[in-house]
Amino acid sequence: MHPWNGSSSILAMAFGSGPVVGGVLLLLVFASVLCWGIILYKFWVIRQAARQSRDFLEVFWGGNRFEAILAASQDLTESPLAQLFRAGYREWRRRRTRPQGQGEAEDLSPQLGRVEAVQRTLRLVADAEITRLERMLVFLATVASAGPFVGLFGTVWGIMDSFRQIGAMGTANLAVVAPGISEALIATATGLAAAIPAVVAYNYFNNAIKVLATEMEAFSSEFLNIVTHHDATRGAP
């Protein structure tokens, strides 16, 4: 047998299936192509985010002043930690100047208000970064959960059509039954082929985003501790 005969027969059955099964196959193939595009894109985005976040942490803990860190982080556009630092530092610097009463003891409320503003900014930016990283993952989850059922629908419909043709012909030998059943089962196989990569990629990306979210939470706490210390000592980072 020629090595491509099997593949050719499968393609012939797919193209020769009925309109409903054919529509299901086209839908699943389209979803699978979109899934692979999203998988490749999200893999690049999350890999860049993790790599640039490591680069940013090296700069941040290198002992430089905040202005130098800000300048060095401008190129790290894919790093969630760099985004957190830029937003938090600008908010802290904007609110740093506060009036003080002459001859009166310093009031801690402006300092506490400044820290709360920075904390709120960090939380908003962290939520925005997580949303950015999770974008389009819902499509992977949808294909992973619905793909097998869409394929099963095509299979059931194909089997129903096969039995209808068997009843019309009045015979049920294997030569009559097998082609229709084979065409119907292609839909289930296509649904699984679309769903399996989607569910694997979805779980992988979810775990990677959780790691990045944990890093953002830890960095936010460290940054708040640093600016609180500088406010308390009136230092100039």
C-alpha positions as CSV (number, residue, x, y, z in Angstrom):
1,M,0.0,0.0,0.0
2,H,1.3,3.5,-0.8
3,P,2.2,5.3,2.5
4,W,-0.2,8.2,1.7
5,N,-3.2,6.0,0.8
6,G,-4.6,6.0,4.3
7,S,-4.3,9.8,4.6
8,S,-5.9,10.3,1.2
9,S,-8.8,8.1,2.1
10,I,-9.4,10.0,5.4
11,L,-9.3,13.3,3.5
12,A,-11.7,11.9,0.9
13,M,-14.1,10.8,3.6
14,A,-13.8,14.2,5.3
15,F,-14.5,16.1,2.1
16,G,-17.2,13.6,1.1
17,S,-19.2,13.9,4.4
18,G,-22.6,15.4,4.6
19,P,-23.2,19.2,5.0
20,V,-23.7,19.0,8.8
21,V,-20.7,16.8,9.5
22,G,-18.7,18.9,7.0
23,G,-19.7,22.1,8.7
24,V,-18.6,20.6,12.1
25,L,-15.3,19.6,10.6
26,L,-14.7,23.1,9.1
27,L,-15.6,24.7,12.5
28,L,-13.2,22.5,14.4
29,V,-10.4,23.0,11.9
30,F,-10.9,26.7,12.1
31,A,-10.9,26.6,15.9
32,S,-7.8,24.5,15.9
33,V,-5.9,26.9,13.7
34,L,-6.9,29.8,15.9
35,C,-5.8,27.8,19.0
36,W,-2.4,27.2,17.6
37,G,-2.0,30.9,16.7
38,I,-3.0,31.9,20.2
39,I,-0.7,29.2,21.7
40,L,2.3,30.5,19.8
41,Y,1.5,34.1,20.6
42,K,0.9,33.6,24.3
43,F,4.0,31.5,24.7
44,W,6.0,34.4,23.3
45,V,4.3,36.9,25.5
46,I,4.6,35.0,28.7
47,R,8.2,34.0,28.0
48,Q,9.1,37.6,27.3
49,A,7.3,38.7,30.5
50,A,9.2,36.1,32.6
51,R,12.6,36.9,31.0
52,Q,12.2,40.7,31.2
53,S,11.0,40.5,34.8
54,R,14.2,38.6,35.7
55,D,16.2,41.3,34.0
56,F,14.3,44.0,35.9
57,L,14.9,42.4,39.2
58,E,18.6,42.4,38.5
59,V,18.5,46.1,37.8
60,F,16.2,46.9,40.8
61,W,18.3,45.0,43.4
62,G,21.5,46.4,41.9
63,G,21.6,49.2,44.3
64,N,20.8,52.0,41.8
65,R,18.7,55.1,42.6
66,F,15.1,55.0,41.6
67,E,15.6,57.4,38.7
68,A,18.3,55.2,37.2
69,I,16.0,52.1,37.6
70,L,13.2,54.1,35.9
71,A,15.5,54.9,33.0
72,A,16.8,51.3,32.7
73,S,13.3,49.8,32.8
74,Q,11.9,51.8,29.9
75,D,12.9,49.1,27.4
76,L,11.4,46.3,29.5
77,T,7.9,46.8,28.1
78,E,6.8,43.2,28.5
79,S,7.8,42.9,32.2
80,P,4.9,43.2,34.7
81,L,7.3,44.1,37.4
82,A,8.7,47.0,35.4
83,Q,5.2,48.2,34.8
84,L,4.5,48.0,38.5
85,F,7.6,49.9,39.4
86,R,7.1,52.7,36.9
87,A,3.5,53.3,38.0
88,G,4.2,53.0,41.7
89,Y,7.3,55.2,41.6
90,R,5.5,57.9,39.6
91,E,2.6,57.9,42.0
92,W,4.8,58.0,45.0
93,R,7.0,60.8,43.5
94,R,3.8,62.8,42.6
95,R,2.5,62.7,46.1
96,R,5.8,63.0,47.9
97,T,5.7,66.8,48.5
98,R,3.4,67.6,51.4
99,P,2.9,70.8,53.4
100,Q,4.2,70.8,57.0
101,G,3.0,73.1,59.8
102,Q,5.7,75.5,61.2
103,G,6.7,74.6,64.7
104,E,4.3,71.7,64.9
105,A,5.0,68.0,65.1
106,E,4.8,66.1,61.9
107,D,1.5,64.5,61.1
108,L,1.7,60.9,59.9
109,S,-1.6,61.0,58.0
110,P,-0.1,62.5,54.8
111,Q,2.5,59.7,54.8
112,L,-0.1,57.1,55.3
113,G,-2.3,58.5,52.6
114,R,0.7,58.5,50.2
115,V,1.4,54.9,50.9
116,E,-2.2,54.0,50.4
117,A,-2.3,55.8,47.1
118,V,0.8,53.9,45.9
119,Q,-0.6,50.6,47.1
120,R,-3.9,51.3,45.2
121,T,-1.9,52.1,42.1
122,L,0.2,48.9,42.4
123,R,-3.0,46.9,42.8
124,L,-4.7,48.4,39.8
125,V,-1.6,47.9,37.6
126,A,-1.2,44.3,38.8
127,D,-4.8,43.6,37.9
128,A,-4.3,45.2,34.5
129,E,-1.2,43.1,33.8
130,I,-2.9,39.9,34.9
131,T,-5.8,40.7,32.6
132,R,-3.3,41.4,29.7
133,L,-1.6,38.1,30.3
134,E,-4.9,36.2,30.5
135,R,-6.2,37.7,27.3
136,M,-7.4,35.1,24.7
137,L,-7.0,32.2,27.2
138,V,-10.8,32.0,27.4
139,F,-10.9,30.9,23.8
140,L,-8.5,28.1,24.6
141,A,-10.7,27.1,27.5
142,T,-13.8,27.1,25.3
143,V,-12.2,24.9,22.6
144,A,-10.8,22.6,25.3
145,S,-14.2,22.1,26.9
146,A,-16.5,22.3,23.8
147,G,-14.3,20.8,21.1
148,P,-15.0,17.1,22.0
149,F,-18.7,17.7,22.3
150,V,-18.9,19.5,18.9
151,G,-17.0,16.6,17.4
152,L,-19.4,14.2,19.1
153,F,-22.4,16.1,17.7
154,G,-20.9,15.6,14.2
155,T,-20.4,11.9,14.9
156,V,-23.9,11.3,16.2
157,W,-25.4,13.2,13.3
158,G,-23.3,11.2,10.8
159,I,-24.3,7.9,12.4
160,M,-27.9,8.9,12.3
161,D,-27.6,9.7,8.6
162,S,-25.8,6.4,8.0
163,F,-28.7,4.5,9.7
164,R,-31.2,6.5,7.6
165,Q,-29.4,5.4,4.4
166,I,-29.2,1.8,5.6
167,G,-33.0,1.8,6.2
168,A,-33.6,3.3,2.7
169,M,-31.4,0.6,1.1
170,G,-32.9,-2.2,3.1
171,T,-29.5,-3.8,3.8
172,A,-27.1,-3.7,6.8
173,N,-23.9,-5.5,5.7
174,L,-20.5,-4.2,6.7
175,A,-19.7,-2.8,3.3
176,V,-22.7,-0.5,3.6
177,V,-22.3,0.5,7.3
178,A,-18.5,1.0,7.5
179,P,-18.1,4.0,5.2
180,G,-20.7,6.1,6.9
181,I,-19.5,5.2,10.4
182,S,-15.9,6.0,9.5
183,E,-17.0,9.4,8.1
184,A,-18.9,10.2,11.3
185,L,-16.0,9.2,13.6
186,I,-13.7,11.7,11.8
187,A,-15.6,14.5,13.6
188,T,-14.9,13.1,17.0
189,A,-11.2,12.7,16.1
190,T,-11.0,16.3,14.9
191,G,-12.7,17.5,18.0
192,L,-10.2,15.7,20.2
193,A,-7.3,17.0,18.0
194,A,-8.5,20.5,18.6
195,A,-9.2,20.1,22.3
196,I,-6.1,18.3,23.5
197,P,-3.5,21.0,22.6
198,A,-5.9,23.7,23.9
199,V,-6.3,22.2,27.3
200,V,-2.6,21.5,27.7
201,A,-1.7,25.0,26.7
202,Y,-4.4,26.5,28.9
203,N,-3.2,24.7,32.0
204,Y,0.5,25.6,31.2
205,F,-0.3,29.3,30.7
206,N,-2.5,29.5,33.8
207,N,0.3,28.1,35.9
208,A,2.8,30.5,34.3
209,I,0.5,33.5,35.0
210,K,0.1,32.4,38.6
211,V,3.8,32.4,39.0
212,L,4.0,35.9,37.5
213,A,1.1,37.1,39.7
214,T,3.0,35.8,42.8
215,E,6.1,37.7,41.7
216,M,4.0,40.9,41.3
217,E,2.5,40.5,44.8
218,A,5.9,40.0,46.3
219,F,7.5,42.9,44.5
220,S,4.6,45.2,45.4
221,S,5.2,44.4,49.1
222,E,8.9,45.0,48.8
223,F,8.4,48.3,46.9
224,L,5.9,49.5,49.5
225,N,8.3,48.7,52.3
226,I,11.1,50.6,50.6
227,V,9.1,53.8,49.9
228,T,7.6,53.6,53.5
229,H,11.1,53.4,54.9
230,H,12.3,56.3,52.7
231,D,9.2,58.4,53.8
232,A,10.0,57.6,57.4
233,T,13.6,58.6,57.2
234,R,13.0,61.4,54.6
235,G,15.5,59.7,52.3
236,A,16.0,60.4,48.7
237,P,16.1,57.2,46.7
